[in-house]
């Protein structure tokens, strides 16, 4: 019972992420069509529309696209942090042996694309885009897998999710270290103090969602003003959330029995009926009891999955995928091709090669039920780097519209080729 309380069923996660991939695809198509239609001006005006608050000497106003990239994406990174903490403590990578294979695969999926990008890069001005081909878009990647149905074993989906989470965390660290400028260390210090205070509260079993939300907003604002991208605050906050509470099984079971008896006594018939006041009171007591023992991390993760999958990521895709495709429009074709090749070839070679070496050197073990041909298919799908790649591209070439549009188009091309190649390989190698 306790295991069920603490662990999220992986099948539910996969289902959510697969549908999210479909929504991402739909949002991308809408953005592309709108940006290249006669109504493109409305699309741009919508994204640049300023929203915010101001009173006295305080003002916080940003274009809508920055609220999406700096605000909504913080929620996405908070969820990634929750997932990583769960996986490290009680999930698929909670031991060195379990973590070795996806970790090695993720290492190859980070190092090789970066090295290939730098090797192919011809312009010193675009060298700062080296972080773009690093990460894998979990939602899009799982959406590709979902089209294969039962041909794909659950262990393959677990492997993909595990290494995608790891290289997304690597991308987060890269953002924090290399894509943050003009850092105000005083604001960072204040933010870290509040994060530490929150962690102490949770350690002392003083967990409160309302206090957590208030402090999270303040911490986000401090990181925003510090020069470090505020999404980093989301990851740090996630690691303060406790994964479990101490449970006295005997006492908990006795309370459940007591409430169950009260519900039976409060009910005056066995037929289907509207709940009486007595029954409602007993059920409220049951809800309070389960709230006291459920995992705060697991509860937040479950609540945020749908929000992120069905709202945050599609909105991000809609706001960032609107690339103007026109022969008369200026593109940096060298940058575009570099990114597409680094995503597809770099990810494919990196994940496949490092996975193979890990097995041959006996550093890691191939998960049960999988073969190397399936790993090749996953290696190709790893090149679907849509969300994180575009996000890093925006940070790397901030204000350079030609480069940003070239990045977006390169990411779209590389992700499309990777998805088709991975699907084809897995379809041919899976029964």
SVG drawing of the C-alpha trace seen along z (x, -y; Angstrom):
<svg xmlns="http://www.w3.org/2000/svg" viewBox="-32 -56 68 66">
<polyline fill="none" stroke="black" stroke-width="0.4" points="0.0,0.0 2.8,-2.4 4.6,-1.6 1.4,-2.7 1.3,-5.9 4.9,-6.8 5.2,-5.7 3.5,-7.1 2.4,-4.4 4.7,-4.6 2.0,-3.7 0.0,-6.8 3.1,-9.0 3.7,-7.5 0.1,-8.0 0.2,-11.6 3.4,-12.4 2.3,-10.7 -0.8,-12.8 1.3,-15.8 3.5,-15.1 0.4,-15.2 -0.6,-18.5 2.9,-19.8 2.8,-18.8 -0.5,-20.5 0.6,-23.7 3.7,-23.7 1.7,-23.3 -0.6,-26.1 2.3,-28.4 4.0,-27.7 0.9,-28.3 0.0,-31.5 3.5,-32.9 3.6,-32.3 0.0,-33.5 -1.2,-36.9 -2.2,-37.3 1.4,-36.9 1.4,-40.4 -1.2,-39.4 0.9,-36.5 3.9,-38.7 1.9,-41.4 0.3,-38.8 3.7,-37.5 5.1,-41.0 2.1,-42.3 3.3,-43.6 1.7,-42.1 2.6,-42.9 2.0,-44.9 3.3,-48.2 2.7,-50.3 4.7,-53.2 8.3,-52.5 7.9,-48.7 7.2,-47.5 7.3,-44.1 6.2,-44.1 7.3,-41.7 6.2,-40.7 3.9,-37.7 6.7,-35.5 9.0,-36.2 6.3,-35.4 6.0,-32.1 9.8,-31.4 10.7,-32.8 7.5,-32.0 5.7,-29.0 8.9,-27.2 9.9,-27.5 6.9,-25.3 8.2,-22.8 11.7,-22.8 10.1,-22.4 8.4,-19.3 11.7,-18.0 13.3,-18.5 10.5,-16.6 10.9,-13.7 14.6,-13.6 14.4,-13.5 11.9,-10.7 13.9,-8.7 17.1,-9.1 15.4,-8.1 12.7,-5.5 12.5,-5.3 14.2,-3.6 17.7,-5.1 17.7,-4.7 20.8,-2.5 24.2,-2.8 23.5,0.4 20.1,-0.9 21.3,-4.4 24.5,-3.4 22.9,-2.5 20.7,-5.6 23.4,-7.8 26.0,-6.6 23.5,-6.9 22.7,-10.5 26.5,-11.3 26.9,-10.3 23.8,-12.2 25.3,-15.3 29.0,-15.2 28.9,-14.0 26.2,-16.5 28.1,-19.3 31.5,-18.2 29.9,-17.8 28.3,-21.3 31.7,-22.9 33.4,-20.8 31.0,-21.9 30.7,-25.5 32.4,-28.0 31.5,-31.3 32.8,-32.3 29.6,-34.4 27.5,-31.2 29.8,-29.1 27.7,-30.0 24.9,-27.9 26.8,-24.7 24.3,-23.8 21.3,-23.6 21.6,-20.0 22.1,-18.6 18.6,-17.7 15.8,-15.3 12.2,-16.3 10.5,-13.7 6.9,-14.5 7.7,-14.4 9.9,-11.3 7.3,-9.3 4.7,-10.5 6.8,-8.8 7.0,-5.6 3.3,-5.6 2.5,-5.4 4.1,-1.9 1.7,-0.6 2.4,2.7 5.4,3.3 7.4,1.2 8.1,2.8 7.6,0.7 11.3,1.1 12.2,-0.8 10.0,-3.7 11.5,-3.6 15.0,-3.8 14.1,-6.7 12.4,-8.6 15.4,-8.0 18.1,-9.2 16.0,-12.1 15.5,-13.3 19.3,-13.1 20.3,-15.0 17.6,-17.6 19.2,-18.1 22.6,-18.5 21.0,-21.1 19.7,-22.9 23.2,-23.0 24.5,-24.4 21.9,-27.1 22.8,-28.0 26.6,-28.1 27.0,-29.3 23.8,-31.1 23.4,-33.4 24.9,-36.9 25.5,-40.0 24.9,-37.9 23.9,-39.8 25.2,-37.6 23.3,-39.4 19.9,-38.4 21.2,-34.8 22.2,-34.8 18.8,-36.0 17.2,-33.3 19.4,-30.6 18.7,-31.7 14.9,-31.4 15.4,-28.0 17.4,-26.8 14.7,-28.2 12.0,-26.3 14.1,-23.1 14.5,-23.4 10.7,-23.9 10.0,-20.7 12.7,-18.8 11.0,-19.8 7.7,-18.3 6.2,-21.8 5.2,-21.3 2.7,-23.8 1.6,-24.3 0.5,-27.9 3.8,-28.9 5.7,-27.0 3.9,-28.9 4.4,-32.3 8.2,-31.7 8.5,-30.1 7.2,-33.3 9.6,-35.4 12.5,-33.1 11.6,-33.1 11.6,-36.9 15.0,-37.1 16.5,-34.7 14.9,-36.7 16.6,-39.8 19.9,-38.1 20.8,-37.4 20.6,-33.6 17.7,-32.2 14.7,-31.8 14.0,-28.3 17.0,-27.2 15.0,-28.3 12.3,-25.8 14.8,-22.9 16.3,-24.0 12.8,-24.4 11.9,-20.9 14.7,-19.3 13.3,-20.9 10.0,-19.1 9.9,-16.0 9.2,-12.7 7.6,-11.0 6.4,-11.3 6.9,-9.1 3.9,-6.7 2.9,-4.6 1.2,-1.8 -0.7,-0.4 -2.0,-3.8 -2.9,-4.7 -4.7,-1.4 -6.7,-1.9 -7.8,-5.3 -8.9,-3.9 -11.0,-1.2 -12.5,-3.8 -13.6,-6.1 -14.9,-3.1 -17.1,-2.1 -18.4,-5.6 -19.3,-5.7 -21.3,-2.5 -23.0,-3.8 -23.8,-7.1 -25.4,-5.3 -29.1,-4.3 -29.4,-2.2 -27.3,-0.1 -28.8,-1.6 -27.1,-4.2 -27.9,-7.6 -26.6,-11.1 -24.2,-11.4 -25.7,-12.5 -24.1,-15.1 -22.7,-12.3 -21.2,-10.4 -19.7,-13.6 -18.1,-14.4 -16.6,-10.9 -15.3,-11.2 -13.7,-14.6 -12.0,-13.0 -10.7,-10.3 -9.4,-12.9 -7.6,-14.7 -6.1,-11.4 -4.7,-10.6 -3.3,-14.1 -1.3,-13.6 0.5,-10.5 0.7,-11.0 4.0,-12.1 4.1,-15.8 6.5,-15.3 4.3,-12.7 1.2,-14.8 2.7,-17.8 4.1,-15.7 0.7,-14.2 -1.0,-17.6 1.6,-19.3 1.9,-16.6 -1.4,-17.5 -0.8,-21.2 2.6,-21.0 1.7,-18.4 -1.6,-19.9 -0.9,-23.6 2.7,-24.7 4.5,-22.8 1.9,-23.4 1.9,-27.1 5.6,-27.2 5.5,-25.4 3.0,-27.8 5.0,-30.8 8.4,-29.6 7.7,-27.5 6.4,-30.3 9.3,-30.5 8.8,-32.5 9.8,-30.3 10.4,-32.4 13.1,-32.7 13.1,-36.4 13.7,-36.0 17.2,-36.1 18.5,-32.8 21.8,-31.7 21.8,-28.4 25.1,-27.3 23.8,-27.5 20.5,-25.9 22.2,-22.9 24.7,-22.6 21.9,-22.3 19.9,-19.8 23.0,-17.6 24.1,-17.9 20.7,-16.9 20.2,-13.9 23.7,-12.6 25.1,-13.7 22.4,-12.2 22.2,-9.0 25.9,-8.3 26.4,-9.6 23.6,-7.6 24.2,-4.4 28.0,-4.4 28.1,-5.2 25.4,-2.6 27.3,0.1 30.6,-0.8 28.9,-0.8 27.7,2.8 31.0,4.1 33.0,2.6 30.6,4.1 30.0,0.7 26.2,1.1 23.8,3.8 21.2,3.8 17.7,3.7 15.8,7.0 13.7,7.4 15.7,5.0 18.2,5.6 20.8,3.4 18.6,2.9 16.0,1.2 18.6,-0.9 19.5,-2.1 15.9,-3.2 15.9,-5.1 19.2,-6.7 17.6,-8.2 14.5,-9.4 16.8,-11.1 17.5,-13.7 13.9,-15.0 15.1,-18.0 12.3,-20.4 11.4,-22.1 14.7,-22.4 16.7,-23.0 14.6,-26.0 14.7,-27.3 18.5,-27.2 18.6,-28.7 16.6,-31.7 19.0,-32.2 22.1,-31.8 21.1,-34.2 18.9,-36.6 17.8,-39.5 19.4,-38.1 16.2,-37.3 18.0,-35.8 20.0,-33.4 16.9,-32.5 14.8,-31.8 17.6,-29.7 17.9,-27.8 14.1,-27.1 14.1,-25.8 17.2,-23.7 15.6,-22.2 12.4,-21.4 14.3,-19.8 16.6,-17.8 13.7,-16.7 11.6,-15.7 14.3,-13.5 15.2,-12.0 11.5,-11.1 11.0,-9.5 14.3,-7.6 13.7,-6.3 10.1,-5.3 11.3,-3.4 14.1,-1.5 11.8,-0.5 9.1,0.6 11.5,2.8 13.2,4.2 10.1,4.6 7.5,7.3"/>
</svg>
